[in-house]
Amino acid sequence: MLRQVNLQTDMVRRGTYGRRVVRPMIPRYITIHSTQNYTAGARQHSLALKNGALRSPKTRYGNRIGFLIWHFTIDQGVAIQHMPTTEQGEHADFGGPGNRLSIGIEMCENRGNNRSATTERTAKLTAVLMKKNRIPLQNVVPHYHWPRRGKSPANKNCPHFLMDGGRPGSKWRGFLGRVSYYYRRMDG
């Protein structure tokens, strides 16, 4: 299954930008996002993370380190890992349990990217991470799951193309069905 994911490693250097403060984590969740960036694929996002180009907005409840960082970015052809899954990212909820306890996966939406292929690659990687980290399917959640203090609305419509009317519904359940399918295939 991991071969089908086409996982490549391109880590943000420890001590820089999103990894300038390293906080250990035992992951209990997997949080699925969509980039809502229509000009960059996985490689461009990896470069932006490594160059500190993705700064977090300064807010009262803002990000603890000033930079965004997540564990994986996926497009139609590749999944790129940016940080170990044993470290906390800054991708979900301003220092809440979404950042402290979850592996963050961003799905690319750039022009020319095949959304269906990206979603399938994401489902496969999610199944692999569930197996490796003993994370149950009910702990695979959309970014929407983690309310953000100080924001209105508190729950972000993300990943927007897997939400129904801005909330998890049949599209999200369909995605979880694909994750479950790939997870079961690894058992056989």
C-alpha positions as CSV (number, residue, x, y, z in Angstrom):
1,M,0.0,0.0,0.0
2,L,2.8,2.4,0.9
3,R,4.3,1.9,-2.6
4,Q,1.0,3.1,-4.1
5,V,1.1,6.2,-1.9
6,N,4.5,7.2,-3.5
7,L,5.7,8.6,-0.2
8,Q,8.8,10.8,-0.3
9,T,10.5,12.6,2.5
10,D,11.5,16.2,2.4
11,M,11.7,17.3,6.0
12,V,11.7,20.8,7.3
13,R,15.1,21.1,9.1
14,R,14.8,20.7,12.9
15,G,15.3,24.1,14.6
16,T,13.9,26.1,11.7
17,Y,10.5,27.7,10.9
18,G,7.7,25.2,11.7
19,R,10.1,22.9,13.5
20,R,12.0,25.6,15.5
21,V,10.3,24.3,18.6
22,V,10.0,20.5,18.7
23,R,7.1,19.2,20.8
24,P,6.8,15.4,21.1
25,M,3.5,13.7,20.2
26,I,1.9,10.3,20.4
27,P,-0.7,10.7,17.6
28,R,-4.2,9.7,18.4
29,Y,-5.9,11.4,15.4
30,I,-5.4,12.0,11.8
31,T,-6.7,15.4,10.5
32,I,-7.5,15.8,6.9
33,H,-7.2,19.3,5.2
34,S,-7.4,20.8,1.8
35,T,-4.9,23.5,0.9
36,Q,-7.3,25.9,-0.9
37,N,-4.2,27.0,-2.8
38,Y,-4.9,26.7,-6.5
39,T,-1.3,27.5,-7.7
40,A,0.9,25.0,-5.8
41,G,1.2,21.2,-5.7
42,A,2.9,19.1,-3.1
43,R,6.5,20.0,-4.1
44,Q,5.8,23.7,-3.9
45,H,4.1,23.4,-0.5
46,S,7.2,21.4,0.7
47,L,9.5,24.2,-0.5
48,A,7.3,26.9,1.1
49,L,7.4,25.0,4.5
50,K,11.2,24.6,4.3
51,N,11.6,28.3,3.5
52,G,9.3,29.6,6.2
53,A,6.9,31.1,3.7
54,L,3.8,29.9,5.5
55,R,3.4,32.2,8.4
56,S,0.6,32.0,10.8
57,P,-1.6,35.1,11.3
58,K,-1.0,36.9,14.6
59,T,-4.1,36.5,16.7
60,R,-4.8,36.4,20.4
61,Y,-5.3,32.7,20.2
62,G,-2.8,32.2,17.4
63,N,-0.2,29.7,16.5
64,R,2.5,28.9,19.1
65,I,5.5,29.3,16.8
66,G,4.4,31.8,14.1
67,F,4.7,29.3,11.2
68,L,2.3,26.7,9.8
69,I,3.5,23.1,9.5
70,W,1.8,19.7,9.0
71,H,3.1,16.2,8.4
72,F,2.2,15.4,4.8
73,T,1.1,17.1,1.6
74,I,-0.5,15.1,-1.2
75,D,-1.3,15.7,-4.8
76,Q,-2.1,13.4,-7.7
77,G,1.4,12.0,-8.0
78,V,3.1,12.1,-4.7
79,A,2.8,12.3,-0.9
80,I,5.6,14.3,0.8
81,Q,6.4,14.1,4.5
82,H,7.6,17.3,6.1
83,M,8.1,16.3,9.7
84,P,8.0,13.2,11.9
85,T,4.6,11.9,13.0
86,T,6.0,11.9,16.5
87,E,6.1,15.7,16.6
88,Q,3.2,18.2,17.0
89,G,2.3,20.3,14.0
90,E,0.6,23.7,13.7
91,H,-2.3,22.9,11.3
92,A,-5.6,22.6,13.1
93,D,-6.7,24.6,16.2
94,F,-4.2,27.1,17.7
95,G,-2.5,24.8,20.3
96,G,-5.6,22.7,21.0
97,P,-5.9,18.9,20.8
98,G,-6.0,19.0,17.0
99,N,-2.3,20.2,16.9
100,R,-1.2,18.4,20.1
101,L,-2.6,15.0,19.1
102,S,-3.1,14.7,15.4
103,I,-1.1,14.0,12.2
104,G,-2.0,16.7,9.7
105,I,-2.5,15.8,6.0
106,E,-3.0,18.5,3.4
107,M,-4.6,17.6,0.0
108,C,-3.5,19.9,-2.9
109,E,-6.0,21.6,-5.1
110,N,-3.8,23.3,-7.7
111,R,-5.0,23.7,-11.3
112,G,-4.2,20.6,-13.3
113,N,-4.2,18.3,-10.2
114,N,-6.6,15.4,-10.3
115,R,-8.7,15.8,-7.2
116,S,-10.0,12.2,-7.3
117,A,-6.4,10.8,-7.6
118,T,-5.3,13.0,-4.7
119,T,-8.2,11.9,-2.5
120,E,-7.5,8.2,-3.2
121,R,-3.8,8.7,-2.4
122,T,-4.8,10.5,0.8
123,A,-7.2,7.6,1.7
124,K,-4.3,5.1,1.2
125,L,-1.8,7.1,3.3
126,T,-4.5,7.5,6.0
127,A,-5.0,3.8,6.2
128,V,-1.3,3.2,6.4
129,L,-0.9,5.7,9.2
130,M,-3.9,4.3,11.1
131,K,-2.3,0.8,11.0
132,K,1.2,2.1,12.0
133,N,-0.1,4.3,14.9
134,R,-3.1,2.2,16.0
135,I,-5.5,5.0,15.2
136,P,-9.2,3.9,14.9
137,L,-11.3,5.1,11.9
138,Q,-13.5,7.3,14.2
139,N,-10.3,9.3,15.0
140,V,-9.8,10.2,11.3
141,V,-11.4,13.7,11.3
142,P,-11.7,16.7,9.0
143,H,-10.1,20.0,10.0
144,Y,-13.8,21.0,10.7
145,H,-13.7,18.8,13.8
146,W,-11.3,21.1,15.7
147,P,-12.9,24.4,16.8
148,R,-10.6,27.4,16.6
149,R,-10.9,29.8,19.5
150,G,-11.3,33.4,18.5
151,K,-12.5,32.6,15.0
152,S,-16.0,32.9,13.6
153,P,-17.2,30.5,12.6
154,A,-15.2,28.3,15.0
155,N,-15.3,25.2,12.8
156,K,-13.5,25.7,9.4
157,N,-15.2,24.3,6.2
158,C,-12.2,22.1,5.5
159,P,-11.6,20.0,3.5
160,H,-14.3,22.0,1.7
161,F,-14.7,19.6,-1.2
162,L,-15.4,16.7,1.3
163,M,-18.0,18.8,3.3
164,D,-21.7,19.1,2.7
165,G,-23.0,22.6,3.3
166,G,-19.8,23.4,5.3
167,R,-20.2,20.3,7.6
168,P,-19.2,16.6,7.5
169,G,-21.9,14.6,5.7
170,S,-22.2,12.1,3.0
171,K,-19.1,13.2,1.1
172,W,-17.0,12.8,4.3
173,R,-18.6,9.4,5.0
174,G,-17.7,8.4,1.5
175,F,-14.0,9.4,2.1
176,L,-14.0,7.4,5.3
177,G,-15.4,4.4,3.4
178,R,-12.4,4.6,1.1
179,V,-10.0,4.8,4.0
180,S,-11.7,1.7,5.6
181,Y,-11.5,-0.2,2.3
182,Y,-7.8,0.4,2.1
183,Y,-7.3,-0.4,5.8
184,R,-9.1,-3.8,5.4
185,R,-7.0,-4.6,2.2
186,M,-3.8,-4.3,4.3
187,D,-5.2,-7.0,6.7
188,G,-5.7,-9.5,3.9
